[in-house]
Amino acid sequence: MKKSSNFNKFLLLWFGELISSIGGGLTSFGLSVYIFNTTGSAANMALVMLLSSLPLLILGMPAGVLADRYDRRNLMMIGDGLSAIGVIYILICMFNGGATLLQICIGILISAIFSSLLEPSYKATMTDLLSKDEYSRASGMMGIAGGARYLISPLIAGLLLSVSDIKLLLIIDICTFILTILTTRVVKNSIKTKKIIKKAGFLKEFRTGWKVIASNKGLVYILVISSLVTFFIGTFQILAEPLVLDFTTSKILGICETICASGMIVSGIYLGVKGIKRGYVKILSRSLLLAGFGMIIVGLKENIYLICVSGFFFFFMLPFVNNCLDYLVRINVLEEYQGRVWSIISVVSQIGYVVAYAISGILADKTSLIMESSIGRSSGAIISIAGMLLLITGISINFIKPIKELENN
């Protein structure tokens, strides 16, 4: 039986998440500037970033089980509402004479813990609302919402900080939580909640989610590819900055980052309007190949125009990759397991980022000594090598039968 379209309800939910993403980006940008200006330490900035990502790594899987046990819209409202507490705490500290690094860390950790409830419930809700033919368009729009914090938020935050201070950014972010909760509430009231008749133990339900993936070799490969993709993205994020700063200014770096990130928005808009109709595995392979090619070009030469164009191209291909991976998972997992499966994928993907953050800088330093070159040049070399590996990953998908079979299930 074909599922009736609820795309308008998804659009309302998506709009709330888009605004929330922009608000979160304002806080992230503002706190980065505040911490650097008050402590002068890049390590302190890295500590805050680590605390914002650890809860998802640790709590992502339990959050997926909760998404399958309880109403997903309720979990989204709870996650949004309680995560605001962390931002409110930092704002109060700011009004009391300025927040210390410890206070900021506490606030960020509180916010991140409750935010970890959101992703599995949000992704599983997509499957609740939409028909199979609408998955691709919705995935493209989710990519736009995710990319907004990197493209729109820095521009808005930079403008606001020139006329005010970080407190204004925090207040705006808190207001976005309210809007997101309201849109989620409207969607919740307009759809039926599935009644769970029998609930197994918490650990048993988590193991069931893992068994769903392990029983399908294609999904296991998707899990590996997702982790590899985040590893390559993390490598790019870490090493692109020293590459550019090695021969130009931080102002040019900011412009370059905006141009590169806009690639995700352009392809996200295209996918949100057109979507992908067929040939997901083939498009996944070609997108990874072309993204790898973009990375190779980025690291070849210290030329800002070449880096901007190839960086834009790299990020342009990522929504196609995410769109295809997203679709192949959705059509191969029953709705009642979606929360657990998405949480496992999110956690494993997050590991790719963590590994990239941990080793990329060390590799750049070691390579610089071996090559007897600058950190920028060694960073470029590693980006190019990572691009070659990503390109090879894209080609290899064509020869992995379990992945090709996912599209036909």
PEGICOR-V774646 format. One record per run of one state. SS is the DSSP state (helix for helix, strand for strand, loop for the rest). FROM is the first residue (numbers start at 0). LEN is the number of residues. Records with the same first field share a line. If there is no record, write none. Layout:
# PEGICOR-V774646
SS=FROM-LEN + FROM-LEN
This chain:
# PEGICOR-V774646
loop=0-6 + 39-2 + 69-2 + 95-5 + 115-2 + 129-2 + 161-4 + 190-11 + 214-2 + 245-4 + 273-6 + 298-5 + 330-4 + 371-3 + 399-1 + 406-3
helix=6-33 + 41-28 + 71-24 + 100-15 + 117-12 + 131-30 + 165-25 + 201-13 + 216-29 + 249-24 + 279-19 + 303-27 + 334-37 + 374-25 + 400-6
